[in-house]
């Protein structure tokens, strides 16, 4: 199901706009946004609030 700007949080809307300005394909854009949503779901917080240390720690705990 394609995602519209209405279903995106403000920070994901900004990221989408930045990617569009860089000329990324819509398929790439949707792929990146879906992975960011998975990241947010895993950490239960916005992607921009996830620290590099949290990412490293989650990698070693799997």
Residue pairs with C-beta under 8 A, 6 or more apart in sequence:
2 30
3 30
3 33
3 34
5 13
5 16
8 16
8 33
9 46
11 46
11 47
11 48
12 33
12 36
12 37
15 32
15 33
15 36
16 29
16 33
19 28
19 29
19 32
20 29
24 32
36 47
39 47
39 50
40 46
40 47
40 50
42 58
43 49
43 50
43 54
43 58
